[in-house]
Amino acid sequence: MRNPNTRLPNRNTLYLGRSGSGKSTALKHNPAIPGRGAPVALWDPNEDHKARRYRRIGDFVKALAKADQVWRTQRRGYRVAYCGVNSQEAYNIWCKAVGEILDGRWLTYLIAEELADVSPHAGAAPPPAKKLLNQCRKYGGIFHGTSQKPTEISKTYYSGCDHRYIGVVKTLDEVKKMSAEIGLSRDEFNTLENIDEVQVQLWYDNSKKVEKWTHRF
């Protein structure tokens, strides 16, 4: 991390909800993430995103460093993804590697899928992830993270992300937590329309107001 810019806003974003809730749709159709021409690093074990993929974390680190160098000299955007073993050790290395390339002079987009798989518990995240979430904002990092199990991810992601898309969840405990997170009653939270082949609907919270977000196919 270099060249801090404390004037940058917190654009970090969470996408939470059960499988099929529409969180991936919200992520992929979020205009805040450029489609091309920008630096993008991904943690994508399920290969959900278009990117240059690497299944060994060492190869990912080398490829990311090389892509970052090209970006710095030629402003050529990239999408580099780790798609290997979904382990805590590899995720820690991923967090450190993406932290190394951040620079407050420009925006770098960080996408991490299925955060529950790399959250040892619902308390504070391991140090590499905690540092990344706590500091990436002022170094131009914009983190986008997803999870099907919102009650199992580290609280660091909730405190570090000012924007949240929350879809239908499975259990009463998840309804209680998600409705409390965005300041709705459980009855209000449960007014999301059913998902079908026509549209998906989630709650969107930008830390100032909460509204329904709808995407029609």
KEKOL-9853 format. One record per residue (C-alpha): residue number from 1; x, y, z. Coordinates in nm, 4 decimals, decimal comma. Layout:
BEGIN
<fidren NUM; <X; Y; Z>>,
...
% end
This chain:
BEGIN
<fidren 1; <0,0000; 0,0000; 0,0000>>,
<fidren 2; <0,1360; 0,3400; -0,0975>>,
<fidren 3; <0,0333; 0,7035; -0,1540>>,
<fidren 4; <-0,2543; 0,7278; 0,0969>>,
<fidren 5; <-0,5483; 0,9480; 0,0029>>,
<fidren 6; <-0,7716; 1,0021; 0,3045>>,
<fidren 7; <-1,0309; 1,1859; 0,0933>>,
<fidren 8; <-1,1392; 0,8664; -0,0834>>,
<fidren 9; <-1,4848; 0,7451; 0,0293>>,
<fidren 10; <-1,5583; 0,3945; 0,1536>>,
<fidren 11; <-1,7024; 0,2112; -0,1468>>,
<fidren 12; <-1,6493; -0,1392; -0,0046>>,
<fidren 13; <-1,9555; -0,3549; -0,0682>>,
<fidren 14; <-2,1046; -0,6796; 0,0633>>,
<fidren 15; <-2,3463; -0,9073; -0,1252>>,
<fidren 16; <-2,5283; -1,1469; 0,1055>>,
<fidren 17; <-2,8057; -1,4021; 0,0629>>,
<fidren 18; <-2,8821; -1,7661; 0,0080>>,
<fidren 19; <-2,7923; -1,9431; -0,3160>>,
<fidren 20; <-3,0143; -1,8043; -0,5889>>,
<fidren 21; <-3,0980; -1,4870; -0,3983>>,
<fidren 22; <-2,9522; -1,2644; -0,6695>>,
<fidren 23; <-2,6363; -1,1462; -0,4952>>,
<fidren 24; <-2,4169; -1,2505; -0,7885>>,
<fidren 25; <-2,6512; -1,0667; -1,0229>>,
<fidren 26; <-2,6154; -0,7536; -0,8097>>,
<fidren 27; <-2,2370; -0,7888; -0,8137>>,
<fidren 28; <-2,2076; -0,8450; -1,1872>>,
<fidren 29; <-2,4484; -0,5620; -1,2727>>,
<fidren 30; <-2,3105; -0,3097; -1,0263>>,
<fidren 31; <-2,2068; -0,0068; -1,2356>>,
<fidren 32; <-1,9518; 0,0779; -0,9658>>,
<fidren 33; <-1,7284; -0,1984; -1,1089>>,
<fidren 34; <-1,5875; -0,1107; -1,4538>>,
<fidren 35; <-1,6367; -0,3724; -1,7208>>,
<fidren 36; <-1,2903; -0,3183; -1,8662>>,
<fidren 37; <-0,9856; -0,0950; -1,8504>>,
<fidren 38; <-0,9381; -0,1101; -1,4740>>,
<fidren 39; <-0,7199; -0,3162; -1,2369>>,
<fidren 40; <-0,9243; -0,6012; -1,0845>>,
<fidren 41; <-0,7994; -0,8804; -0,8575>>,
<fidren 42; <-1,0308; -1,1702; -0,7712>>,
<fidren 43; <-1,0610; -1,4508; -0,5163>>,
<fidren 44; <-1,2796; -1,6813; -0,7253>>,
<fidren 45; <-1,2494; -2,0526; -0,6349>>,
<fidren 46; <-1,5725; -2,1389; -0,8189>>,
<fidren 47; <-1,4623; -1,9602; -1,1378>>,
<fidren 48; <-1,7687; -1,7382; -1,1537>>,
<fidren 49; <-1,5944; -1,4455; -1,3218>>,
<fidren 50; <-1,4167; -1,3816; -1,6487>>,
<fidren 51; <-1,0476; -1,3359; -1,5762>>,
<fidren 52; <-0,7016; -1,4799; -1,6260>>,
<fidren 53; <-0,7164; -1,7688; -1,3777>>,
<fidren 54; <-0,4409; -1,9210; -1,1664>>,
<fidren 55; <-0,4827; -2,2332; -0,9540>>,
<fidren 56; <-0,1606; -2,1978; -0,7567>>,
<fidren 57; <-0,1435; -1,9031; -0,5226>>,
<fidren 58; <0,2227; -1,8426; -0,6047>>,
<fidren 59; <0,1393; -1,8146; -0,9742>>,
<fidren 60; <-0,1411; -1,5720; -0,8923>>,
<fidren 61; <0,0915; -1,3513; -0,6871>>,
<fidren 62; <0,3463; -1,3357; -0,9701>>,
<fidren 63; <0,0803; -1,2667; -1,2338>>,
<fidren 64; <-0,0771; -0,9939; -1,0210>>,
<fidren 65; <0,2576; -0,8217; -0,9647>>,
<fidren 66; <0,3306; -0,8317; -1,3387>>,
<fidren 67; <-0,0153; -0,7016; -1,4307>>,
<fidren 68; <0,0232; -0,4227; -1,1756>>,
<fidren 69; <0,3550; -0,3197; -1,3275>>,
<fidren 70; <0,1992; -0,3012; -1,6742>>,
<fidren 71; <-0,0882; -0,0968; -1,5314>>,
<fidren 72; <0,1535; 0,1484; -1,3692>>,
<fidren 73; <0,3535; 0,2018; -1,6879>>,
<fidren 74; <0,0923; 0,1600; -1,9615>>,
<fidren 75; <-0,2455; 0,1954; -1,7842>>,
<fidren 76; <-0,3564; -0,1367; -1,9285>>,
<fidren 77; <-0,6395; -0,2816; -1,7211>>,
<fidren 78; <-0,6497; -0,6434; -1,6065>>,
<fidren 79; <-0,8617; -0,9066; -1,4335>>,
<fidren 80; <-0,6459; -1,1616; -1,2518>>,
<fidren 81; <-0,8090; -1,4340; -1,0406>>,
<fidren 82; <-0,7026; -1,7031; -0,7963>>,
<fidren 83; <-0,9167; -2,0135; -0,8578>>,
<fidren 84; <-0,7335; -2,2840; -0,6664>>,
<fidren 85; <-0,7783; -2,4544; -0,3304>>,
<fidren 86; <-1,0176; -2,2566; -0,1131>>,
<fidren 87; <-0,8013; -2,2480; 0,2009>>,
<fidren 88; <-0,7427; -1,9951; 0,4756>>,
<fidren 89; <-0,3700; -1,9994; 0,4082>>,
<fidren 90; <-0,4187; -1,9147; 0,0406>>,
<fidren 91; <-0,6681; -1,6397; 0,1238>>,
<fidren 92; <-0,4244; -1,4817; 0,3686>>,
<fidren 93; <-0,1642; -1,4723; 0,0903>>,
<fidren 94; <-0,4230; -1,3286; -0,1501>>,
<fidren 95; <-0,5058; -1,0477; 0,0943>>,
<fidren 96; <-0,1388; -0,9624; 0,1393>>,
<fidren 97; <-0,0732; -0,9697; -0,2359>>,
<fidren 98; <-0,3597; -0,7395; -0,3279>>,
<fidren 99; <-0,2667; -0,5073; -0,0430>>,
<fidren 100; <0,0824; -0,4732; -0,1895>>,
<fidren 101; <-0,0429; -0,3334; -0,5217>>,
<fidren 102; <-0,2836; -0,0716; -0,3806>>,
<fidren 103; <-0,2017; 0,2900; -0,4571>>,
<fidren 104; <-0,4075; 0,5906; -0,3517>>,
<fidren 105; <-0,3541; 0,7597; -0,6870>>,
<fidren 106; <-0,6071; 0,5303; -0,8575>>,
<fidren 107; <-0,8823; 0,2788; -0,7844>>,
<fidren 108; <-0,8213; -0,0956; -0,7707>>,
<fidren 109; <-1,1145; -0,3386; -0,7521>>,
<fidren 110; <-1,0977; -0,6447; -0,5265>>,
<fidren 111; <-1,3622; -0,9189; -0,5583>>,
<fidren 112; <-1,3793; -1,2070; -0,3097>>,
<fidren 113; <-1,6415; -1,4813; -0,3427>>,
<fidren 114; <-1,7849; -1,6893; -0,0547>>,
<fidren 115; <-1,6323; -1,5159; 0,2456>>,
<fidren 116; <-1,7760; -1,7686; 0,4921>>,
<fidren 117; <-1,5317; -2,0266; 0,3565>>,
<fidren 118; <-1,2376; -1,8088; 0,4639>>,
<fidren 119; <-1,3823; -1,6755; 0,7898>>,
<fidren 120; <-1,2651; -1,8956; 1,0804>>,
<fidren 121; <-1,5433; -1,7501; 1,2977>>,
<fidren 122; <-1,7809; -1,4554; 1,3181>>,
<fidren 123; <-1,5321; -1,2485; 1,5202>>,
<fidren 124; <-1,2490; -1,0391; 1,3805>>,
<fidren 125; <-1,1000; -1,1583; 1,0518>>,
<fidren 126; <-0,7432; -1,2957; 1,0438>>,
<fidren 127; <-0,4800; -1,0162; 1,0359>>,
<fidren 128; <-0,4246; -1,0047; 0,6555>>,
<fidren 129; <-0,7963; -0,9653; 0,5811>>,
<fidren 130; <-0,8475; -0,7288; 0,8744>>,
<fidren 131; <-0,5675; -0,5015; 0,7533>>,
<fidren 132; <-0,6997; -0,5084; 0,3979>>,
<fidren 133; <-1,0555; -0,4155; 0,4980>>,
<fidren 134; <-0,9460; -0,1528; 0,7477>>,
<fidren 135; <-0,6962; 0,0223; 0,5224>>,
<fidren 136; <-0,7761; -0,0414; 0,1555>>,
<fidren 137; <-1,0126; 0,2542; 0,1236>>,
<fidren 138; <-0,7451; 0,5237; 0,1583>>,
<fidren 139; <-0,5158; 0,3385; -0,0827>>,
<fidren 140; <-0,7726; 0,3208; -0,3621>>,
<fidren 141; <-0,8924; -0,0328; -0,2912>>,
<fidren 142; <-1,2619; -0,1087; -0,3390>>,
<fidren 143; <-1,3569; -0,4452; -0,1903>>,
<fidren 144; <-1,6589; -0,6438; -0,3097>>,
<fidren 145; <-1,7335; -0,9620; -0,1126>>,
<fidren 146; <-2,0101; -1,2244; -0,1271>>,
<fidren 147; <-2,1441; -1,4938; 0,1041>>,
<fidren 148; <-2,4327; -1,7410; 0,1172>>,
<fidren 149; <-2,3902; -1,7619; 0,4961>>,
<fidren 150; <-2,4036; -1,4084; 0,6337>>,
<fidren 151; <-2,4028; -1,5135; 0,9996>>,
<fidren 152; <-2,0721; -1,6997; 0,9540>>,
<fidren 153; <-1,8534; -1,4286; 0,8034>>,
<fidren 154; <-1,6155; -1,2224; 1,0154>>,
<fidren 155; <-1,7563; -0,9034; 1,1650>>,
<fidren 156; <-1,4656; -0,7195; 1,0017>>,
<fidren 157; <-1,6516; -0,7340; 0,6691>>,
<fidren 158; <-1,9604; -0,5686; 0,8178>>,
<fidren 159; <-1,7616; -0,2885; 0,9799>>,
<fidren 160; <-1,5414; -0,2402; 0,6733>>,
<fidren 161; <-1,8156; -0,2187; 0,4071>>,
<fidren 162; <-2,0430; 0,0855; 0,3874>>,
<fidren 163; <-2,2537; -0,0619; 0,1058>>,
<fidren 164; <-2,4588; -0,3833; 0,1263>>,
<fidren 165; <-2,6858; -0,5781; -0,1046>>,
<fidren 166; <-2,8872; -0,8308; 0,0946>>,
<fidren 167; <-3,1200; -1,0868; -0,0569>>,
<fidren 168; <-3,3424; -1,3620; 0,0772>>,
<fidren 169; <-3,1743; -1,5673; 0,3503>>,
<fidren 170; <-3,2456; -1,9152; 0,4835>>,
<fidren 171; <-3,2870; -1,9121; 0,8602>>,
<fidren 172; <-3,4593; -1,7051; 1,1251>>,
<fidren 173; <-3,1205; -1,6205; 1,2777>>,
<fidren 174; <-3,0086; -1,4826; 0,9420>>,
<fidren 175; <-3,3288; -1,2798; 0,9075>>,
<fidren 176; <-3,2716; -1,1341; 1,2559>>,
<fidren 177; <-2,9109; -1,0417; 1,1827>>,
<fidren 178; <-2,9656; -0,9030; 0,8337>>,
<fidren 179; <-3,2711; -0,6970; 0,9259>>,
<fidren 180; <-3,0832; -0,5533; 1,2259>>,
<fidren 181; <-2,7782; -0,4748; 1,0103>>,
<fidren 182; <-2,9800; -0,2494; 0,7794>>,
<fidren 183; <-3,2259; -0,1171; 1,0387>>,
<fidren 184; <-3,5450; -0,2888; 0,9250>>,
<fidren 185; <-3,7983; -0,4910; 1,1177>>,
<fidren 186; <-3,8139; -0,8598; 1,0355>>,
<fidren 187; <-4,1528; -0,8088; 0,8697>>,
<fidren 188; <-4,0139; -0,5286; 0,6518>>,
<fidren 189; <-3,7092; -0,7347; 0,5602>>,
<fidren 190; <-3,9278; -1,0257; 0,4498>>,
<fidren 191; <-4,1173; -0,8167; 0,1934>>,
<fidren 192; <-3,8623; -0,8977; -0,0753>>,
<fidren 193; <-4,0438; -1,0377; -0,3770>>,
<fidren 194; <-3,9870; -1,3989; -0,4741>>,
<fidren 195; <-3,7051; -1,4661; -0,7166>>,
<fidren 196; <-3,8166; -1,5841; -1,0592>>,
<fidren 197; <-3,7002; -1,5924; -1,4195>>,
<fidren 198; <-3,8120; -1,2316; -1,4687>>,
<fidren 199; <-3,6344; -1,0447; -1,1896>>,
<fidren 200; <-3,4338; -1,0536; -0,8684>>,
<fidren 201; <-3,4779; -0,8200; -0,5756>>,
<fidren 202; <-3,2496; -0,7351; -0,2833>>,
<fidren 203; <-3,2229; -0,4705; -0,0166>>,
<fidren 204; <-2,9571; -0,2074; -0,0850>>,
<fidren 205; <-2,8067; -0,0160; 0,2084>>,
<fidren 206; <-2,5552; 0,2629; 0,1425>>,
<fidren 207; <-2,5212; 0,3576; 0,5121>>,
<fidren 208; <-2,7518; 0,6559; 0,4554>>,
<fidren 209; <-3,0722; 0,4953; 0,3338>>,
<fidren 210; <-3,2162; 0,1514; 0,2629>>,
<fidren 211; <-3,4132; 0,0753; -0,0506>>,
<fidren 212; <-3,5115; -0,2184; -0,2664>>,
<fidren 213; <-3,2853; -0,2918; -0,5619>>,
<fidren 214; <-3,4442; -0,4758; -0,8540>>,
<fidren 215; <-3,2842; -0,6235; -1,1631>>,
<fidren 216; <-3,5083; -0,7390; -1,4453>>,
<fidren 217; <-3,3688; -0,9918; -1,6884>>,
% end
